[in-house]
Amino acid sequence: MLGVAGVFLGGGSVAWLFGNLTNFLLGSGPWARYQIAETILHPARLWPALSQPALIAGCYVVPALVLLTIAALGVKLWLRLRRNPQGLASRRDLAALLPKEIAAKAIDLRPSLSNVKPAQVKPEDRGILLGTLKNTRTEARSSWEDVLLLIMAPRSGKTSGMAIPAILRAPGPVLLTSNKAARDAFTATVDARAEVGTVWTLDPQQIAHAPREMWWDILADARDLAGARRLAGHFVSASVDESSQGDFWSTAAANTLTALFLAAARSGRPITGVLAWLASPADRTPVDVLQDAGLDAVAAQLQGTVAGAVETRDGIFETARQYAACLLDPAIAAWVTPDPTLLEFQPNAFATSRDTLFLLSKDGGGSASAIIAAAADAVMRSAVIQAERDGGRLDPPLLAILDEAANVCKISDLPDLYSHLGSRGVIPVTILQSYRQGVRVWGEAGMDALWSAATIKVIGSGIDDADFADKLSRLVGEHEVQTVSTSNSESGQSTSVSMRTEKILPADEIRALPKGSALLLATGIRPALLDLKPWYRESNAKQLGAASAHATAAITQRAIAKTVRREDFGTAA
């Protein structure tokens, strides 16, 4: 009731003011007395000369518009300041990520936009959408030279609010790693990406039950020692954590796999040939191949392992067999074995396309995650080589979303790659569920390096690691708060004002970030709070939802069909 009364009082006062001003400007009489009731109910009595309906209506319409404008501005200001802790970044601080400057930077980074004015650059060409500034609609985006690290707990919006929108808006090729398919980034984006380019799906463990319509030569980059060593490293990293990779057995097994991969690549054998050599350590074929290729040092090292003590040799080869165990499954090995009846996926051609590569694998023991990591690594490295050929940077850039990176895409030197991928137009987005998950894969030093190299860090809700939450609180910083204290004495009441410092975001507030919110840490910019912008809040959400449901239903149908075929085969047997 007080609110309604205030509206009438304010509106009537403004109408009385406008009526008097109009009457004065027309020279139609003296200034009317302040009478709210007469102003609202009988304005013609106050201003007889304003008996024309248009003039009377103007005295009410104009004040109404003024009041609505003031109210809208007040609400907007209140929403901007509401629950936005003092000391975080302002719009001025975040100018480098906001539409005007991020569009200008996109023009500088991408020659294909050189003739486009900043205001005409499409949103998807400006950069990756990070979200909107807290309680506003102003979008913040990373540039096409930023490298991103997302640490977000499950069900905190990392897929719906970050991965899916980035894939749907990507102007160039897209790579996605995941251990899920149904009702996830795969089903939400596969149809949309098929409209702009070829969709390649590497699904060796049938996460999406995708038919095998492609193959990839996993030994293509293993024709030199460095490439073979990287490939062996992927198999080692997929099987053991960083803390165990430096022991004797892991190191010796990695050296053995390196030599065998190199021998297979040089002799034109498929990777399944390595399994035969692992099963027969006494076979001299790989040693002879390496010697014929002039790789005498590698051949001598392999020969030394084979000719060593039987117990040591068998231990090394058994460890290597465990690392390569996923290749024992012919259904998995078929995806990386030459097949002239299928299309071959070529990473160098992918880098200059608008295609999409979905890399799907289960996590845990016996998974094909080594193949997934090797494929992702090959794509990013091929993109860097292509960028160097194109003048230093890919245009349009390649977006590599490494979802579940600590489970299905353990690239051991990913922290080192982060230092230069962005400058080549290769934009990695590594998504982790926690900071400790990254430590388990890359160790303390490696995870610290990855954290430091990422120019954009987005922290979502569900951070239950007290040490990490406290670290974030310290990074956000402190600010001064004015404290007013009042004391009473015999001489009367006295008031004093003092300043004290307190944390902008204490650890408990970081832990309690609501779902759909995120803390943004960008290089050279004060921390800020964002509202994520999930795909289901877009204007075309209904179409995307229908496409996702259709793709999910297709996965279900393929799974049922395979089950029926297995049952029929069992009955026939």
VENVENQUI-V270520 format. One record per residue. RES is the residue in one small letter. PHI is phi in degrees with one decimal (999 if undefined). NEAR is the number of other ideal C-beta (glycine too) atoms within 10 Angstrom. D_CENTER is the distance of its C-alpha to the mean C-alpha in Angstrom with 1 decimal. Layout:
BEGIN
res=(RES	RES)
phi=(PHI	PHI)
near=(NEAR	NEAR)
d_center=(D_CENTER	D_CENTER)
END
This chain:
BEGIN
res=(m	l	g	v	a	g	v	f	l	g	g	g	s	v	a	w	l	f	g	n	l	t	n	f	l	l	g	s	g	p	w	a	r	y	q	i	a	e	t	i	l	h	p	a	r	l	w	p	a	l	s	q	p	a	l	i	a	g	c	y	v	v	p	a	l	v	l	l	t	i	a	a	l	g	v	k	l	w	l	r	l	r	r	n	p	q	g	l	a	s	r	r	d	l	a	a	l	l	p	k	e	i	a	a	k	a	i	d	l	r	p	s	l	s	n	v	k	p	a	q	v	k	p	e	d	r	g	i	l	l	g	t	l	k	n	t	r	t	e	a	r	s	s	w	e	d	v	l	l	l	i	m	a	p	r	s	g	k	t	s	g	m	a	i	p	a	i	l	r	a	p	g	p	v	l	l	t	s	n	k	a	a	r	d	a	f	t	a	t	v	d	a	r	a	e	v	g	t	v	w	t	l	d	p	q	q	i	a	h	a	p	r	e	m	w	w	d	i	l	a	d	a	r	d	l	a	g	a	r	r	l	a	g	h	f	v	s	a	s	v	d	e	s	s	q	g	d	f	w	s	t	a	a	a	n	t	l	t	a	l	f	l	a	a	a	r	s	g	r	p	i	t	g	v	l	a	w	l	a	s	p	a	d	r	t	p	v	d	v	l	q	d	a	g	l	d	a	v	a	a	q	l	q	g	t	v	a	g	a	v	e	t	r	d	g	i	f	e	t	a	r	q	y	a	a	c	l	l	d	p	a	i	a	a	w	v	t	p	d	p	t	l	l	e	f	q	p	n	a	f	a	t	s	r	d	t	l	f	l	l	s	k	d	g	g	g	s	a	s	a	i	i	a	a	a	a	d	a	v	m	r	s	a	v	i	q	a	e	r	d	g	g	r	l	d	p	p	l	l	a	i	l	d	e	a	a	n	v	c	k	i	s	d	l	p	d	l	y	s	h	l	g	s	r	g	v	i	p	v	t	i	l	q	s	y	r	q	g	v	r	v	w	g	e	a	g	m	d	a	l	w	s	a	a	t	i	k	v	i	g	s	g	i	d	d	a	d	f	a	d	k	l	s	r	l	v	g	e	h	e	v	q	t	v	s	t	s	n	s	e	s	g	q	s	t	s	v	s	m	r	t	e	k	i	l	p	a	d	e	i	r	a	l	p	k	g	s	a	l	l	l	a	t	g	i	r	p	a	l	l	d	l	k	p	w	y	r	e	s	n	a	k	q	l	g	a	a	s	a	h	a	t	a	a	i	t	q	r	a	i	a	k	t	v	r	r	e	d	f	g	t	a	a)
phi=(999	-62.6	-64.0	-62.7	-61.5	-64.0	-62.5	-63.0	-64.1	-65.3	-64.1	-64.5	-64.9	-66.7	-64.3	-60.6	-65.8	-66.7	-62.9	-63.4	-63.1	-63.7	-61.9	-68.0	-65.9	-83.0	64.2	-106.0	146.2	-73.8	-71.8	-74.4	-67.3	-75.1	-137.0	-65.2	-61.6	-65.1	-61.5	-80.4	-93.3	-135.4	-63.3	-66.4	-71.3	-75.9	-130.5	-57.5	-70.0	-99.6	-74.5	-66.6	-56.6	-64.6	-70.1	-62.3	-61.5	-62.9	-66.1	-104.1	-66.9	-61.1	-60.2	-62.2	-64.5	-62.2	-64.3	-63.5	-64.9	-62.6	-64.0	-63.3	-64.7	-65.6	-64.1	-62.1	-65.8	-65.4	-63.9	-68.8	-89.5	-65.5	55.4	-108.1	-53.9	-64.4	108.2	-80.5	-63.6	-93.6	-59.5	-65.3	-63.2	-93.1	-56.4	-66.4	-106.1	-91.1	-49.6	-64.1	-76.1	-69.6	-68.8	-62.8	-69.2	-61.9	-65.0	-67.5	-85.6	-120.3	-57.7	-66.7	-105.2	-63.5	-98.0	-105.5	-76.3	-52.7	-68.6	-97.6	-71.0	-65.7	-54.6	-69.9	-87.9	-78.3	162.4	-81.9	-70.9	-94.4	148.6	-114.3	-57.8	-47.9	62.2	-134.7	-108.1	-77.7	-81.1	-113.3	-131.8	-85.4	-86.8	-84.7	-131.4	-81.9	-116.1	-113.7	-131.7	-113.5	-119.8	-144.1	-70.5	-57.4	62.6	-106.8	101.2	-67.1	-86.5	-70.7	-96.7	-124.4	-66.9	-63.6	-58.6	-64.9	-66.5	-64.5	-99.9	-62.8	-82.6	-128.7	-68.2	-131.2	-119.8	-132.5	-107.5	-163.3	-111.9	-135.1	-132.8	-64.0	52.9	-140.1	-61.0	-62.7	-68.6	-76.3	-123.4	-62.3	-70.3	-64.5	-72.7	-66.0	-79.0	-111.2	-176.2	-75.4	-102.8	-105.1	-124.2	-100.0	-128.3	-64.6	-105.9	57.5	-64.6	-104.2	52.5	-74.6	-66.7	-79.3	-115.9	-149.8	-144.3	-130.2	-79.4	-68.3	-93.3	-59.9	-96.0	-99.8	-83.9	-125.0	-64.3	-64.3	-66.8	-65.2	-66.5	-64.8	-63.2	-62.4	-61.8	-65.2	-69.9	-69.6	-62.2	-70.6	-103.6	-133.0	-76.6	-59.3	-67.6	-105.0	-76.9	-98.2	-76.1	-60.3	-67.1	-66.1	-64.5	-65.8	-66.0	-64.4	-63.7	-66.6	-62.0	-59.0	-64.2	-70.5	-62.7	-64.4	-66.3	-64.7	-65.8	-70.4	-95.2	75.2	-84.8	-72.3	-66.3	-65.6	-65.4	-65.1	-62.2	-65.3	-68.8	-65.2	-75.7	-129.2	-57.1	-78.2	-66.3	-86.6	-56.3	-62.7	-64.5	-64.8	-61.5	-66.0	-66.0	-63.3	-84.3	82.1	-97.3	-64.9	-66.7	-66.3	-63.1	-66.1	-64.3	-65.4	-64.0	-64.2	-66.4	-67.0	-88.0	-75.9	-56.8	-59.6	-62.4	-67.7	-59.8	-63.4	-64.9	-66.2	-67.9	-67.2	-62.7	-63.4	-63.5	-65.8	-65.3	-98.3	-61.3	-62.9	-74.2	-68.4	-81.0	-61.9	-67.9	-80.4	-62.0	-61.8	-69.9	-120.4	-115.7	-54.2	-142.4	-64.3	-85.4	-118.8	-71.9	-96.0	-79.7	-120.4	-57.4	-67.6	-73.6	-62.2	-63.5	-107.2	-107.5	-119.1	-78.0	-130.8	-119.2	-99.4	-111.1	-118.3	-159.1	-77.7	-107.2	93.2	-63.4	76.1	-79.3	-94.1	-62.1	-63.0	-66.8	-63.3	-62.5	-64.2	-67.1	-61.8	-63.8	-64.1	-65.0	-66.9	-70.4	-65.2	-65.7	-63.3	-62.6	-65.0	-62.7	-63.5	-71.6	-90.6	105.8	118.1	-149.5	-75.4	-143.0	-73.0	-71.8	-96.9	-103.3	-114.8	-95.1	-98.1	-74.4	53.7	-59.8	-79.2	-111.1	-121.1	-144.0	-86.1	-88.5	-61.6	-104.5	-56.4	-57.2	-73.1	-62.9	-61.2	-72.0	-137.1	-62.2	-60.3	-71.9	-105.6	79.1	-109.1	-107.3	-82.9	-126.8	-89.0	-114.6	-121.6	-86.3	-161.4	-67.0	-65.1	-62.1	-68.5	-62.6	-62.4	-88.2	-108.4	79.2	-61.0	-65.4	-66.2	-68.5	-61.7	-66.0	-63.7	-61.5	-72.0	-76.0	-69.6	-81.7	-127.0	-121.6	-119.5	-111.0	-95.6	-75.8	86.4	-82.4	-99.1	-81.1	-62.0	-64.8	-68.6	-62.2	-68.0	-62.7	-63.1	-60.4	-68.1	-67.9	-64.0	100.2	-124.4	-145.1	-87.0	-123.0	-83.4	-118.2	-107.6	-123.3	-121.9	-131.1	-113.0	-144.9	-63.0	-81.4	128.9	-99.5	-126.7	-122.8	-129.1	-118.0	-134.5	-113.0	-140.2	-102.5	-145.0	-67.9	-66.5	-129.9	-61.6	-57.8	-67.6	-72.8	-65.6	-63.7	-93.1	-54.7	-68.8	-60.5	92.6	-112.3	-154.9	-98.0	-104.3	-120.0	-114.5	-59.1	78.1	-132.1	-62.2	-59.0	-143.2	-102.3	-121.8	-102.2	-66.9	-122.2	-65.9	-62.6	-75.8	-104.4	-78.0	-65.7	-100.9	-61.2	-63.8	-65.8	-65.6	-63.8	-66.3	-65.2	-64.3	-63.6	-65.2	-66.0	-65.0	-63.1	-65.1	-62.1	-60.4	-63.9	-65.7	-64.6	-64.8	-62.1	-67.4	-62.9	-63.5	-63.9	-65.0	-65.7	-65.2	-65.6	-64.6	-65.9	-65.4	-67.3)
near=(5	6	7	8	9	10	12	13	12	15	18	20	14	19	23	23	15	18	22	20	13	18	21	14	8	12	7	13	14	8	10	17	10	13	14	14	9	16	26	15	10	10	21	13	11	20	22	11	13	20	10	10	9	8	17	17	11	16	24	18	13	15	20	13	10	15	15	10	10	12	12	10	10	10	11	13	10	10	14	15	11	10	10	17	16	10	18	21	20	13	13	8	15	20	14	18	27	17	18	12	16	23	22	16	21	24	19	12	18	22	12	12	22	8	8	15	10	16	9	11	20	12	13	16	18	29	29	24	20	27	25	15	24	22	15	15	10	14	19	28	25	25	22	28	20	21	24	25	26	26	28	25	18	10	12	25	22	27	25	20	29	30	24	26	24	25	25	19	20	23	21	23	28	24	29	26	28	25	20	17	22	17	14	23	26	29	22	25	27	23	17	20	22	13	8	16	15	16	20	21	21	23	21	26	21	18	23	24	17	22	10	15	10	18	19	23	18	24	25	17	20	25	14	13	15	11	19	25	17	22	26	26	22	26	24	23	25	27	23	18	13	19	11	11	16	10	12	11	16	19	14	20	28	21	19	27	25	25	29	29	27	29	28	26	25	20	15	10	18	19	22	16	18	24	18	14	24	23	11	11	19	8	13	14	16	28	20	14	22	24	17	12	16	10	20	10	10	21	22	14	18	25	17	11	19	18	11	14	8	8	8	13	18	12	15	23	21	14	22	28	18	16	24	24	17	21	24	14	13	9	11	20	20	15	22	24	18	13	14	6	5	13	11	13	22	14	23	15	13	24	26	19	17	16	20	25	26	24	28	24	28	18	16	10	10	15	21	29	28	27	28	31	28	27	27	27	23	24	23	23	19	21	27	19	13	20	22	12	11	15	9	10	18	24	17	19	26	28	24	25	27	29	25	22	27	21	22	29	32	26	25	20	14	26	22	14	20	21	13	12	23	25	14	21	25	30	28	25	27	25	24	24	20	18	21	14	17	25	21	14	21	24	18	11	11	18	22	15	18	26	17	14	20	24	19	25	22	25	25	26	21	20	22	9	17	11	10	19	22	15	15	22	19	12	13	23	14	14	13	11	12	8	11	8	9	8	9	8	7	4	6	7	8	10	8	9	8	9	8	9	10	13	17	17	22	15	19	11	15	20	17	13	21	9	15	18	20	27	23	24	19	24	12	7	17	17	21	24	20	23	19	24	20	17	25	13	12	15	6	11	12	10	12	18	13	11	18	24	13	12	21	18	12	17	19	12	11	15	14	11	11	12	10	10	10	10	10	10	9	8	7	6	5)
d_center=(48.7	48.3	45.2	47.2	50.1	47.9	46.6	50.2	51.5	48.8	49.1	52.8	53.0	50.9	53.0	56.2	55.0	54.0	57.3	59.4	57.6	58.2	61.8	62.4	61.0	63.3	66.2	67.1	68.2	67.6	64.5	64.2	64.2	61.0	61.2	58.0	59.8	61.8	58.7	56.8	59.8	62.4	61.1	64.1	66.4	64.7	64.4	67.1	66.4	62.8	64.1	62.2	59.4	56.9	57.5	57.4	54.2	52.7	53.5	51.3	48.5	47.8	47.7	45.4	43.0	43.2	42.6	39.6	38.0	38.6	37.2	34.0	33.5	34.3	31.9	29.1	29.9	30.2	26.8	25.3	27.2	27.1	25.3	23.7	25.2	27.2	26.0	22.4	21.3	23.3	22.6	24.5	22.4	19.2	21.0	19.0	15.8	18.0	19.1	22.2	21.2	17.8	19.8	22.4	20.1	18.6	22.3	23.0	20.2	20.9	24.6	24.3	23.9	26.8	29.2	27.0	27.5	24.6	25.5	25.3	21.9	19.9	16.8	14.6	16.3	15.6	12.0	8.4	9.2	8.3	11.2	14.9	17.2	18.7	21.3	21.2	19.9	19.0	15.5	13.6	11.6	10.6	13.0	13.2	14.1	11.5	9.6	6.6	7.0	6.0	9.3	10.0	13.1	13.8	14.4	12.7	10.4	7.1	7.8	10.1	8.8	5.1	4.9	8.6	9.1	7.1	9.2	12.2	12.4	11.8	15.3	15.5	15.0	12.0	11.7	10.2	11.5	12.4	15.5	15.9	17.0	19.0	17.5	13.9	11.4	14.3	17.0	15.2	14.4	17.1	19.9	18.2	17.1	20.6	22.0	20.6	21.1	21.9	19.8	20.3	19.8	20.5	21.4	24.1	24.2	24.2	21.2	21.5	25.1	24.4	27.6	27.7	27.9	26.7	27.2	25.7	28.0	26.4	29.3	28.9	27.5	29.9	33.0	33.0	32.9	29.6	27.8	29.8	28.9	25.2	25.6	27.7	25.2	22.5	25.2	26.1	22.7	22.1	25.4	25.7	23.8	23.9	27.0	29.0	28.2	30.9	33.8	36.7	35.9	32.3	33.1	36.1	34.3	31.6	34.4	36.1	33.1	32.6	36.2	36.3	33.1	34.7	38.0	36.6	34.7	37.8	40.1	38.1	37.7	34.8	32.7	34.8	37.7	36.2	36.7	40.4	40.7	39.0	41.6	44.5	44.2	47.6	46.7	47.3	45.6	42.3	44.4	46.6	43.7	42.3	45.7	46.4	43.1	44.3	41.8	44.7	42.8	40.2	43.1	45.1	42.3	41.9	45.6	45.9	43.6	45.5	48.9	48.1	49.2	48.7	47.0	44.5	43.9	43.4	41.0	38.8	38.9	38.2	35.1	34.0	34.8	32.6	29.6	30.2	31.2	28.5	30.5	33.5	32.2	33.4	30.8	28.0	29.9	30.7	27.1	27.7	31.4	32.9	34.0	35.8	35.6	31.8	29.5	28.1	24.5	24.6	21.6	23.4	24.0	20.4	19.2	21.4	20.8	18.7	18.5	15.8	15.9	15.1	15.7	16.9	18.8	20.1	19.8	22.9	26.2	27.2	23.8	22.8	19.7	21.6	21.8	18.1	17.3	20.2	19.0	15.5	17.3	19.9	17.7	16.1	19.5	21.2	18.9	19.9	23.5	23.4	22.0	25.0	27.2	25.9	26.6	23.7	20.6	19.2	19.7	17.7	14.8	13.2	9.5	8.9	6.1	7.9	7.8	10.9	11.2	14.2	15.9	15.8	14.6	16.6	16.9	19.4	19.1	15.4	16.0	18.6	16.6	14.1	17.3	17.9	15.2	14.1	17.8	18.2	15.7	13.4	9.8	8.1	4.6	6.4	6.1	9.7	12.0	14.2	15.2	18.3	16.5	15.3	19.0	20.3	18.8	19.1	21.8	22.1	22.5	19.7	17.1	18.7	18.3	14.6	14.3	16.7	15.3	11.8	12.7	9.9	9.5	8.5	10.9	11.3	14.7	16.7	17.0	20.4	20.8	23.6	23.5	19.8	20.2	23.3	21.6	19.1	22.2	24.0	21.2	21.2	25.0	28.1	30.1	33.8	35.1	38.6	40.8	44.1	46.7	50.1	53.2	56.7	59.9	63.6	63.3	60.6	56.8	54.7	51.0	48.9	45.5	43.4	39.9	37.6	34.1	31.5	27.8	25.6	23.3	25.2	23.5	24.6	23.0	19.6	20.1	21.2	18.3	18.5	16.1	14.1	14.2	12.2	13.6	12.4	13.8	14.0	16.5	19.9	19.1	20.2	17.8	17.1	16.3	14.1	14.5	11.5	12.4	12.1	13.3	16.6	17.6	17.6	21.1	20.8	19.5	22.8	22.6	19.0	20.3	23.4	21.6	19.5	22.7	24.5	22.1	22.3	26.1	26.3	24.7	27.3	30.1	29.3	29.2	32.6	34.1	33.4	34.9	37.9	38.4	38.3	40.8	43.0	43.0	43.9	46.7	48.1	48.1)
END
